[in-house]
Amino acid sequence: MKKLTLSIIAIGMSLAAFAQDAAQAMGGTDPHLFQKIMTTTIFVITGAIVLAAVLMLVRLSETLSGNIVKEYLAEQGRTVESKAISTVKLPKKESWLHRLTAAVPVEKQDEIAFDHAFDGIRELDNKLPPWWVGLFYICIVIAVAYFAYYEVLGLGDSSAVQYEKEMAQAEEFKQLRLAALGSQVDENSVILADASGIEAGQVEFIGKCAACHLADGGGSVGPNLTDKYWLHGGSLKDIFKTVKYGVPAKGMIAWESQLTPVQIQNVSSFILSLQGTTPATPKDPQGELYVEETTTAPTDSTATTTETAM
């Protein structure tokens, strides 16, 4: 115990000297570095003292347990062999297993048996397996290091910060994945965008299309996009194709060189969302009335034609 105490004191003095040297070497990088290292030093020393106390308690419990066994054996008129059970030499091929488990041979179990039984089952005073005790001590060391790293020095991220970083990485991966899928969108595979896509399409529309169609879609140089009449088709695929390839003969450029397929899909979806709205100064209808044909389940007739607000 004296050696352990001296070792702890020596370690503490060494860490204190190291903390002072490290703080001087770091200069003004971290004004609280010395305090952090000293706090960690005190924490480590305290942990070592606690560990030493635990070891003493374990040894004390083993001693008390041995005395209890001796008393039981004395009451039964048996004597304890001069050599401790733990020191019984086993064949070399079993020595490593014995060191890990400290298992008592079957022929020696009577020497560690308590003087009571339940339904013929006897209780033995076995020691904790050394492998288990070793793992217990390792867990204590890891716990001390973990607490010092995350809580005392603050070098590691907390669980909340790690969660935020992982969510950000997942969102980044999601965007990359959507971008990869979006590059495959064309006039044949386009689908109606969700609310966020339509909102993004509105931004692109105002920035690139409002000059000819006005921000509310009422039409100026270009046609009115809020009525049911269309020059080049009023379906989502038709609108996507018109935006993508443009109408050079009428002065509308092709936007495929400036917008990604996903952006064109968002703009087309926003244009469809303008159907039925009332612009401030609507332009007269141009083109033909667009009627979308939909097929329903057969009843009295095989198909019905409905007029949509596109």
Buried (B, 14 or more C-beta within 10 A) or exposed (E): EEEBEEEBEEBBEEBBEEBEEBBEEEEEEEEEBBEBBBBBBBBBBEBBEEBBEEBEEBEEEEEEBBEEBEEBBEEEEEEBEEEEBEEEEEEEEEEEEBEEBBBBEEEEBEBBBEEEEEEEEEEEBEBEEEEEBEEEEEEBEEEBEEBBEBEBBEEEEEEEEEEEEEEEEEEEEEEEEEEEEBEEBBBEEBEEBEEEBBBBBBEBBBEBBBEBBBBBBBBEEBBBBBBBBBBBBBBBBBBBBBBBBBBEEEEBEBBBEEBBBBBBBBBBBBBBBBBEBEBEEBBEBEBEEBEEEEEEEEEEEEEEEEEBBB
